[in-house]
Amino acid sequence: MWRSIKYEEVYLHAYKSVAETRAGIGRYLSVYNSRRPHSSLDRKTPDQAYFNALPAISAAA
């Protein structure tokens, strides 16, 4: 994940302040987790993989 943040966000933007950097990385993480499918998760987003698995975990407990 950190490699993705570096190459797809940080290296592509010339941030002028820490606040701007935090906002940019925050937006990137939002897209990374909610809109970007991952091959290791069977083309699901991390949010889909995690939140869809929660009811099954809760039912087992």
mmCIF file of the N, C-alpha and C atoms, coordinates in Angstrom:
data_MODEL
# 
_entry.id   MODEL 
# 
loop_
_atom_site.group_PDB 
_atom_site.id 
_atom_site.type_symbol 
_atom_site.label_atom_id 
_atom_site.label_alt_id 
_atom_site.label_comp_id 
_atom_site.label_asym_id 
_atom_site.label_entity_id 
_atom_site.label_seq_id 
_atom_site.pdbx_PDB_ins_code 
_atom_site.Cartn_x 
_atom_site.Cartn_y 
_atom_site.Cartn_z 
_atom_site.occupancy 
_atom_site.B_iso_or_equiv 
_atom_site.pdbx_formal_charge 
_atom_site.auth_seq_id 
_atom_site.auth_comp_id 
_atom_site.auth_asym_id 
_atom_site.auth_atom_id 
_atom_site.pdbx_PDB_model_num 
ATOM 1   N N  . MET A 1 1  ? 0.806   -1.179  0.000  1.00 0.00 ? 1  MET A N  1 
ATOM 2   C CA . MET A 1 1  ? 0.000   0.000   0.000  1.00 0.00 ? 1  MET A CA 1 
ATOM 3   C C  . MET A 1 1  ? 0.861   1.259   0.000  1.00 0.00 ? 1  MET A C  1 
ATOM 4   N N  . TRP A 1 2  ? 1.932   1.277   0.777  1.00 0.00 ? 2  TRP A N  1 
ATOM 5   C CA . TRP A 1 2  ? 2.757   2.496   0.845  1.00 0.00 ? 2  TRP A CA 1 
ATOM 6   C C  . TRP A 1 2  ? 3.423   2.789   -0.493 1.00 0.00 ? 2  TRP A C  1 
ATOM 7   N N  . ARG A 1 3  ? 3.777   1.770   -1.224 1.00 0.00 ? 3  ARG A N  1 
ATOM 8   C CA . ARG A 1 3  ? 4.355   1.993   -2.544 1.00 0.00 ? 3  ARG A CA 1 
ATOM 9   C C  . ARG A 1 3  ? 3.324   2.656   -3.458 1.00 0.00 ? 3  ARG A C  1 
ATOM 10  N N  . SER A 1 4  ? 2.090   2.208   -3.386 1.00 0.00 ? 4  SER A N  1 
ATOM 11  C CA . SER A 1 4  ? 1.021   2.805   -4.188 1.00 0.00 ? 4  SER A CA 1 
ATOM 12  C C  . SER A 1 4  ? 0.827   4.273   -3.829 1.00 0.00 ? 4  SER A C  1 
ATOM 13  N N  . ILE A 1 5  ? 0.811   4.580   -2.551 1.00 0.00 ? 5  ILE A N  1 
ATOM 14  C CA . ILE A 1 5  ? 0.643   5.974   -2.116 1.00 0.00 ? 5  ILE A CA 1 
ATOM 15  C C  . ILE A 1 5  ? 1.791   6.825   -2.641 1.00 0.00 ? 5  ILE A C  1 
ATOM 16  N N  . LYS A 1 6  ? 3.008   6.330   -2.525 1.00 0.00 ? 6  LYS A N  1 
ATOM 17  C CA . LYS A 1 6  ? 4.161   7.105   -2.987 1.00 0.00 ? 6  LYS A CA 1 
ATOM 18  C C  . LYS A 1 6  ? 4.103   7.363   -4.487 1.00 0.00 ? 6  LYS A C  1 
ATOM 19  N N  . TYR A 1 7  ? 3.921   6.309   -5.271 1.00 0.00 ? 7  TYR A N  1 
ATOM 20  C CA . TYR A 1 7  ? 4.007   6.448   -6.720 1.00 0.00 ? 7  TYR A CA 1 
ATOM 21  C C  . TYR A 1 7  ? 2.762   7.031   -7.358 1.00 0.00 ? 7  TYR A C  1 
ATOM 22  N N  . GLU A 1 8  ? 1.593   6.779   -6.805 1.00 0.00 ? 8  GLU A N  1 
ATOM 23  C CA . GLU A 1 8  ? 0.358   7.231   -7.424 1.00 0.00 ? 8  GLU A CA 1 
ATOM 24  C C  . GLU A 1 8  ? -0.158  8.546   -6.855 1.00 0.00 ? 8  GLU A C  1 
ATOM 25  N N  . GLU A 1 9  ? 0.380   8.996   -5.747 1.00 0.00 ? 9  GLU A N  1 
ATOM 26  C CA . GLU A 1 9  ? -0.115  10.240  -5.152 1.00 0.00 ? 9  GLU A CA 1 
ATOM 27  C C  . GLU A 1 9  ? 1.020   11.207  -4.819 1.00 0.00 ? 9  GLU A C  1 
ATOM 28  N N  . VAL A 1 10 ? 1.907   10.836  -3.927 1.00 0.00 ? 10 VAL A N  1 
ATOM 29  C CA . VAL A 1 10 ? 2.901   11.767  -3.402 1.00 0.00 ? 10 VAL A CA 1 
ATOM 30  C C  . VAL A 1 10 ? 3.868   12.239  -4.484 1.00 0.00 ? 10 VAL A C  1 
ATOM 31  N N  . TYR A 1 11 ? 4.410   11.325  -5.274 1.00 0.00 ? 11 TYR A N  1 
ATOM 32  C CA . TYR A 1 11 ? 5.389   11.717  -6.287 1.00 0.00 ? 11 TYR A CA 1 
ATOM 33  C C  . TYR A 1 11 ? 4.766   12.520  -7.430 1.00 0.00 ? 11 TYR A C  1 
ATOM 34  N N  . LEU A 1 12 ? 3.464   12.437  -7.621 1.00 0.00 ? 12 LEU A N  1 
ATOM 35  C CA . LEU A 1 12 ? 2.803   13.133  -8.726 1.00 0.00 ? 12 LEU A CA 1 
ATOM 36  C C  . LEU A 1 12 ? 2.348   14.543  -8.366 1.00 0.00 ? 12 LEU A C  1 
ATOM 37  N N  . HIS A 1 13 ? 2.360   14.893  -7.079 1.00 0.00 ? 13 HIS A N  1 
ATOM 38  C CA . HIS A 1 13 ? 1.883   16.199  -6.635 1.00 0.00 ? 13 HIS A CA 1 
ATOM 39  C C  . HIS A 1 13 ? 2.973   16.930  -5.869 1.00 0.00 ? 13 HIS A C  1 
ATOM 40  N N  . ALA A 1 14 ? 3.095   18.206  -6.117 1.00 0.00 ? 14 ALA A N  1 
ATOM 41  C CA . ALA A 1 14 ? 4.065   19.036  -5.399 1.00 0.00 ? 14 ALA A CA 1 
ATOM 42  C C  . ALA A 1 14 ? 3.323   19.765  -4.279 1.00 0.00 ? 14 ALA A C  1 
ATOM 43  N N  . TYR A 1 15 ? 3.185   19.100  -3.147 1.00 0.00 ? 15 TYR A N  1 
ATOM 44  C CA . TYR A 1 15 ? 2.461   19.687  -2.032 1.00 0.00 ? 15 TYR A CA 1 
ATOM 45  C C  . TYR A 1 15 ? 3.237   20.852  -1.450 1.00 0.00 ? 15 TYR A C  1 
ATOM 46  N N  . LYS A 1 16 ? 2.502   21.885  -1.049 1.00 0.00 ? 16 LYS A N  1 
ATOM 47  C CA . LYS A 1 16 ? 3.126   23.089  -0.515 1.00 0.00 ? 16 LYS A CA 1 
ATOM 48  C C  . LYS A 1 16 ? 3.088   23.136  1.020  1.00 0.00 ? 16 LYS A C  1 
ATOM 49  N N  . SER A 1 17 ? 2.266   22.296  1.631  1.00 0.00 ? 17 SER A N  1 
ATOM 50  C CA . SER A 1 17 ? 2.168   22.312  3.091  1.00 0.00 ? 17 SER A CA 1 
ATOM 51  C C  . SER A 1 17 ? 1.802   20.920  3.600  1.00 0.00 ? 17 SER A C  1 
ATOM 52  N N  . VAL A 1 18 ? 1.958   20.741  4.894  1.00 0.00 ? 18 VAL A N  1 
ATOM 53  C CA . VAL A 1 18 ? 1.596   19.474  5.521  1.00 0.00 ? 18 VAL A CA 1 
ATOM 54  C C  . VAL A 1 18 ? 0.092   19.259  5.436  1.00 0.00 ? 18 VAL A C  1 
ATOM 55  N N  . ALA A 1 19 ? -0.683  20.315  5.623  1.00 0.00 ? 19 ALA A N  1 
ATOM 56  C CA . ALA A 1 19 ? -2.143  20.191  5.554  1.00 0.00 ? 19 ALA A CA 1 
ATOM 57  C C  . ALA A 1 19 ? -2.583  19.753  4.157  1.00 0.00 ? 19 ALA A C  1 
ATOM 58  N N  . GLU A 1 20 ? -1.973  20.316  3.140  1.00 0.00 ? 20 GLU A N  1 
ATOM 59  C CA . GLU A 1 20 ? -2.289  19.938  1.766  1.00 0.00 ? 20 GLU A CA 1 
ATOM 60  C C  . GLU A 1 20 ? -1.903  18.483  1.503  1.00 0.00 ? 20 GLU A C  1 
ATOM 61  N N  . THR A 1 21 ? -0.783  18.063  2.044  1.00 0.00 ? 21 THR A N  1 
ATOM 62  C CA . THR A 1 21 ? -0.337  16.683  1.896  1.00 0.00 ? 21 THR A CA 1 
ATOM 63  C C  . THR A 1 21 ? -1.318  15.721  2.565  1.00 0.00 ? 21 THR A C  1 
ATOM 64  N N  . ARG A 1 22 ? -1.717  16.036  3.772  1.00 0.00 ? 22 ARG A N  1 
ATOM 65  C CA . ARG A 1 22 ? -2.686  15.186  4.490  1.00 0.00 ? 22 ARG A CA 1 
ATOM 66  C C  . ARG A 1 22 ? -4.002  15.080  3.733  1.00 0.00 ? 22 ARG A C  1 
ATOM 67  N N  . ALA A 1 23 ? -4.475  16.197  3.201  1.00 0.00 ? 23 ALA A N  1 
ATOM 68  C CA . ALA A 1 23 ? -5.739  16.185  2.457  1.00 0.00 ? 23 ALA A CA 1 
ATOM 69  C C  . ALA A 1 23 ? -5.609  15.334  1.199  1.00 0.00 ? 23 ALA A C  1 
ATOM 70  N N  . GLY A 1 24 ? -4.497  15.476  0.484  1.00 0.00 ? 24 GLY A N  1 
ATOM 71  C CA . GLY A 1 24 ? -4.277  14.700  -0.737 1.00 0.00 ? 24 GLY A CA 1 
ATOM 72  C C  . GLY A 1 24 ? -4.190  13.209  -0.463 1.00 0.00 ? 24 GLY A C  1 
ATOM 73  N N  . ILE A 1 25 ? -3.452  12.840  0.562  1.00 0.00 ? 25 ILE A N  1 
ATOM 74  C CA . ILE A 1 25 ? -3.324  11.424  0.910  1.00 0.00 ? 25 ILE A CA 1 
ATOM 75  C C  . ILE A 1 25 ? -4.656  10.886  1.422  1.00 0.00 ? 25 ILE A C  1 
ATOM 76  N N  . GLY A 1 26 ? -5.405  11.696  2.158  1.00 0.00 ? 26 GLY A N  1 
ATOM 77  C CA . GLY A 1 26 ? -6.729  11.287  2.623  1.00 0.00 ? 26 GLY A CA 1 
ATOM 78  C C  . GLY A 1 26 ? -7.670  10.988  1.466  1.00 0.00 ? 26 GLY A C  1 
ATOM 79  N N  . ARG A 1 27 ? -7.657  11.855  0.446  1.00 0.00 ? 27 ARG A N  1 
ATOM 80  C CA . ARG A 1 27 ? -8.484  11.614  -0.737 1.00 0.00 ? 27 ARG A CA 1 
ATOM 81  C C  . ARG A 1 27 ? -8.037  10.346  -1.448 1.00 0.00 ? 27 ARG A C  1 
ATOM 82  N N  . TYR A 1 28 ? -6.728  10.157  -1.560 1.00 0.00 ? 28 TYR A N  1 
ATOM 83  C CA . TYR A 1 28 ? -6.211  8.966   -2.227 1.00 0.00 ? 28 TYR A CA 1 
ATOM 84  C C  . TYR A 1 28 ? -6.647  7.702   -1.485 1.00 0.00 ? 28 TYR A C  1 
ATOM 85  N N  . LEU A 1 29 ? -6.544  7.691   -0.170 1.00 0.00 ? 29 LEU A N  1 
ATOM 86  C CA . LEU A 1 29 ? -6.938  6.514   0.611  1.00 0.00 ? 29 LEU A CA 1 
ATOM 87  C C  . LEU A 1 29 ? -8.427  6.227   0.494  1.00 0.00 ? 29 LEU A C  1 
ATOM 88  N N  . SER A 1 30 ? -9.211  7.269   0.385  1.00 0.00 ? 30 SER A N  1 
ATOM 89  C CA . SER A 1 30 ? -10.646 7.074   0.188  1.00 0.00 ? 30 SER A CA 1 
ATOM 90  C C  . SER A 1 30 ? -10.914 6.356   -1.131 1.00 0.00 ? 30 SER A C  1 
ATOM 91  N N  . VAL A 1 31 ? -10.263 6.790   -2.190 1.00 0.00 ? 31 VAL A N  1 
ATOM 92  C CA . VAL A 1 31 ? -10.410 6.135   -3.492 1.00 0.00 ? 31 VAL A CA 1 
ATOM 93  C C  . VAL A 1 31 ? -9.833  4.719   -3.440 1.00 0.00 ? 31 VAL A C  1 
ATOM 94  N N  . TYR A 1 32 ? -8.680  4.567   -2.812 1.00 0.00 ? 32 TYR A N  1 
ATOM 95  C CA . TYR A 1 32 ? -8.006  3.274   -2.717 1.00 0.00 ? 32 TYR A CA 1 
ATOM 96  C C  . TYR A 1 32 ? -8.890  2.235   -2.027 1.00 0.00 ? 32 TYR A C  1 
ATOM 97  N N  . ASN A 1 33 ? -9.582  2.652   -0.990 1.00 0.00 ? 33 ASN A N  1 
ATOM 98  C CA . ASN A 1 33 ? -10.391 1.718   -0.207 1.00 0.00 ? 33 ASN A CA 1 
ATOM 99  C C  . ASN A 1 33 ? -11.808 1.518   -0.726 1.00 0.00 ? 33 ASN A C  1 
ATOM 100 N N  . SER A 1 34 ? -12.390 2.533   -1.355 1.00 0.00 ? 34 SER A N  1 
ATOM 101 C CA . SER A 1 34 ? -13.801 2.423   -1.701 1.00 0.00 ? 34 SER A CA 1 
ATOM 102 C C  . SER A 1 34 ? -14.097 2.295   -3.191 1.00 0.00 ? 34 SER A C  1 
ATOM 103 N N  . ARG A 1 35 ? -13.176 2.691   -4.061 1.00 0.00 ? 35 ARG A N  1 
ATOM 104 C CA . ARG A 1 35 ? -13.491 2.667   -5.490 1.00 0.00 ? 35 ARG A CA 1 
ATOM 105 C C  . ARG A 1 35 ? -12.532 1.846   -6.339 1.00 0.00 ? 35 ARG A C  1 
ATOM 106 N N  . ARG A 1 36 ? -11.370 1.525   -5.830 1.00 0.00 ? 36 ARG A N  1 
ATOM 107 C CA . ARG A 1 36 ? -10.356 0.852   -6.627 1.00 0.00 ? 36 ARG A CA 1 
ATOM 108 C C  . ARG A 1 36 ? -10.364 -0.653  -6.364 1.00 0.00 ? 36 ARG A C  1 
ATOM 109 N N  . PRO A 1 37 ? -10.727 -1.455  -7.371 1.00 0.00 ? 37 PRO A N  1 
ATOM 110 C CA . PRO A 1 37 ? -10.715 -2.911  -7.165 1.00 0.00 ? 37 PRO A CA 1 
ATOM 111 C C  . PRO A 1 37 ? -9.279  -3.438  -7.056 1.00 0.00 ? 37 PRO A C  1 
ATOM 112 N N  . HIS A 1 38 ? -9.097  -4.466  -6.266 1.00 0.00 ? 38 HIS A N  1 
ATOM 113 C CA . HIS A 1 38 ? -7.773  -5.051  -6.042 1.00 0.00 ? 38 HIS A CA 1 
ATOM 114 C C  . HIS A 1 38 ? -7.759  -6.493  -6.529 1.00 0.00 ? 38 HIS A C  1 
ATOM 115 N N  . SER A 1 39 ? -6.740  -6.860  -7.253 1.00 0.00 ? 39 SER A N  1 
ATOM 116 C CA . SER A 1 39 ? -6.653  -8.222  -7.790 1.00 0.00 ? 39 SER A CA 1 
ATOM 117 C C  . SER A 1 39 ? -6.547  -9.254  -6.673 1.00 0.00 ? 39 SER A C  1 
ATOM 118 N N  . SER A 1 40 ? -5.888  -8.909  -5.582 1.00 0.00 ? 40 SER A N  1 
ATOM 119 C CA . SER A 1 40 ? -5.735  -9.867  -4.482 1.00 0.00 ? 40 SER A CA 1 
ATOM 120 C C  . SER A 1 40 ? -7.045  -10.086 -3.719 1.00 0.00 ? 40 SER A C  1 
ATOM 121 N N  . LEU A 1 41 ? -8.023  -9.231  -3.944 1.00 0.00 ? 41 LEU A N  1 
ATOM 122 C CA . LEU A 1 41 ? -9.327  -9.355  -3.281 1.00 0.00 ? 41 LEU A CA 1 
ATOM 123 C C  . LEU A 1 41 ? -10.402 -9.798  -4.266 1.00 0.00 ? 41 LEU A C  1 
ATOM 124 N N  . ASP A 1 42 ? -9.994  -10.484 -5.302 1.00 0.00 ? 42 ASP A N  1 
ATOM 125 C CA . ASP A 1 42 ? -10.923 -10.989 -6.320 1.00 0.00 ? 42 ASP A CA 1 
ATOM 126 C C  . ASP A 1 42 ? -11.699 -9.854  -6.978 1.00 0.00 ? 42 ASP A C  1 
ATOM 127 N N  . ARG A 1 43 ? -10.975 -8.771  -7.307 1.00 0.00 ? 43 ARG A N  1 
ATOM 128 C CA . ARG A 1 43 ? -11.510 -7.587  -7.983 1.00 0.00 ? 43 ARG A CA 1 
ATOM 129 C C  . ARG A 1 43 ? -12.567 -6.842  -7.152 1.00 0.00 ? 43 ARG A C  1 
ATOM 130 N N  . LYS A 1 44 ? -12.500 -6.981  -5.837 1.00 0.00 ? 44 LYS A N  1 
ATOM 131 C CA . LYS A 1 44 ? -13.358 -6.214  -4.940 1.00 0.00 ? 44 LYS A CA 1 
ATOM 132 C C  . LYS A 1 44 ? -12.540 -5.073  -4.362 1.00 0.00 ? 44 LYS A C  1 
ATOM 133 N N  . THR A 1 45 ? -13.229 -4.063  -3.879 1.00 0.00 ? 45 THR A N  1 
ATOM 134 C CA . THR A 1 45 ? -12.537 -3.000  -3.162 1.00 0.00 ? 45 THR A CA 1 
ATOM 135 C C  . THR A 1 45 ? -12.283 -3.483  -1.738 1.00 0.00 ? 45 THR A C  1 
ATOM 136 N N  . PRO A 1 46 ? -11.332 -2.910  -1.026 1.00 0.00 ? 46 PRO A N  1 
ATOM 137 C CA . PRO A 1 46 ? -11.126 -3.309  0.368  1.00 0.00 ? 46 PRO A CA 1 
ATOM 138 C C  . PRO A 1 46 ? -12.388 -3.117  1.223  1.00 0.00 ? 46 PRO A C  1 
ATOM 139 N N  . ASP A 1 47 ? -13.137 -2.046  0.974  1.00 0.00 ? 47 ASP A N  1 
ATOM 140 C CA . ASP A 1 47 ? -14.377 -1.843  1.725  1.00 0.00 ? 47 ASP A CA 1 
ATOM 141 C C  . ASP A 1 47 ? -15.368 -2.972  1.474  1.00 0.00 ? 47 ASP A C  1 
ATOM 142 N N  . GLN A 1 48 ? -15.533 -3.387  0.220  1.00 0.00 ? 48 GLN A N  1 
ATOM 143 C CA . GLN A 1 48 ? -16.449 -4.480  -0.098 1.00 0.00 ? 48 GLN A CA 1 
ATOM 144 C C  . GLN A 1 48 ? -15.991 -5.777  0.565  1.00 0.00 ? 48 GLN A C  1 
ATOM 145 N N  . ALA A 1 49 ? -14.713 -6.057  0.502  1.00 0.00 ? 49 ALA A N  1 
ATOM 146 C CA . ALA A 1 49 ? -14.190 -7.300  1.072  1.00 0.00 ? 49 ALA A CA 1 
ATOM 147 C C  . ALA A 1 49 ? -14.369 -7.322  2.591  1.00 0.00 ? 49 ALA A C  1 
ATOM 148 N N  . TYR A 1 50 ? -14.134 -6.192  3.241  1.00 0.00 ? 50 TYR A N  1 
ATOM 149 C CA . TYR A 1 50 ? -14.220 -6.143  4.698  1.00 0.00 ? 50 TYR A CA 1 
ATOM 150 C C  . TYR A 1 50 ? -15.666 -6.080  5.179  1.00 0.00 ? 50 TYR A C  1 
ATOM 151 N N  . PHE A 1 51 ? -16.431 -5.119  4.670  1.00 0.00 ? 51 PHE A N  1 
ATOM 152 C CA . PHE A 1 51 ? -17.774 -4.897  5.190  1.00 0.00 ? 51 PHE A CA 1 
ATOM 153 C C  . PHE A 1 51 ? -18.751 -5.999  4.791  1.00 0.00 ? 51 PHE A C  1 
ATOM 154 N N  . ASN A 1 52 ? -18.555 -6.639  3.657  1.00 0.00 ? 52 ASN A N  1 
ATOM 155 C CA . ASN A 1 52 ? -19.431 -7.742  3.281  1.00 0.00 ? 52 ASN A CA 1 
ATOM 156 C C  . ASN A 1 52 ? -19.133 -8.993  4.118  1.00 0.00 ? 52 ASN A C  1 
ATOM 157 N N  . ALA A 1 53 ? -17.958 -9.086  4.677  1.00 0.00 ? 53 ALA A N  1 
ATOM 158 C CA . ALA A 1 53 ? -17.593 -10.234 5.502  1.00 0.00 ? 53 ALA A CA 1 
ATOM 159 C C  . ALA A 1 53 ? -18.041 -10.063 6.956  1.00 0.00 ? 53 ALA A C  1 
ATOM 160 N N  . LEU A 1 54 ? -18.359 -8.875  7.377  1.00 0.00 ? 54 LEU A N  1 
ATOM 161 C CA . LEU A 1 54 ? -18.727 -8.631  8.777  1.00 0.00 ? 54 LEU A CA 1 
ATOM 162 C C  . LEU A 1 54 ? -19.948 -9.409  9.241  1.00 0.00 ? 54 LEU A C  1 
ATOM 163 N N  . PRO A 1 55 ? -21.056 -9.452  8.510  1.00 0.00 ? 55 PRO A N  1 
ATOM 164 C CA . PRO A 1 55 ? -22.207 -10.220 9.017  1.00 0.00 ? 55 PRO A CA 1 
ATOM 165 C C  . PRO A 1 55 ? -21.884 -11.690 9.259  1.00 0.00 ? 55 PRO A C  1 
ATOM 166 N N  . ALA A 1 56 ? -21.072 -12.287 8.409  1.00 0.00 ? 56 ALA A N  1 
ATOM 167 C CA . ALA A 1 56 ? -20.701 -13.681 8.603  1.00 0.00 ? 56 ALA A CA 1 
ATOM 168 C C  . ALA A 1 56 ? -19.860 -13.865 9.871  1.00 0.00 ? 56 ALA A C  1 
ATOM 169 N N  . ILE A 1 57 ? -19.007 -12.914 10.140 1.00 0.00 ? 57 ILE A N  1 
ATOM 170 C CA . ILE A 1 57 ? -18.176 -12.983 11.347 1.00 0.00 ? 57 ILE A CA 1 
ATOM 171 C C  . ILE A 1 57 ? -19.061 -12.792 12.577 1.00 0.00 ? 57 ILE A C  1 
ATOM 172 N N  . SER A 1 58 ? -19.975 -11.837 12.537 1.00 0.00 ? 58 SER A N  1 
ATOM 173 C CA . SER A 1 58 ? -20.859 -11.573 13.671 1.00 0.00 ? 58 SER A CA 1 
ATOM 174 C C  . SER A 1 58 ? -21.769 -12.766 13.958 1.00 0.00 ? 58 SER A C  1 
ATOM 175 N N  . ALA A 1 59 ? -22.265 -13.404 12.912 1.00 0.00 ? 59 ALA A N  1 
ATOM 176 C CA . ALA A 1 59 ? -23.139 -14.549 13.091 1.00 0.00 ? 59 ALA A CA 1 
ATOM 177 C C  . ALA A 1 59 ? -22.409 -15.730 13.730 1.00 0.00 ? 59 ALA A C  1 
ATOM 178 N N  . ALA A 1 60 ? -21.132 -15.845 13.451 1.00 0.00 ? 60 ALA A N  1 
ATOM 179 C CA . ALA A 1 60 ? -20.350 -16.948 13.989 1.00 0.00 ? 60 ALA A CA 1 
ATOM 180 C C  . ALA A 1 60 ? -20.034 -16.735 15.476 1.00 0.00 ? 60 ALA A C  1 
ATOM 181 N N  . ALA A 1 61 ? -20.022 -15.499 15.927 1.00 0.00 ? 61 ALA A N  1 
ATOM 182 C CA . ALA A 1 61 ? -19.636 -15.204 17.304 1.00 0.00 ? 61 ALA A CA 1 
ATOM 183 C C  . ALA A 1 61 ? -20.697 -15.443 18.284 1.00 0.00 ? 61 ALA A C  1 
# 
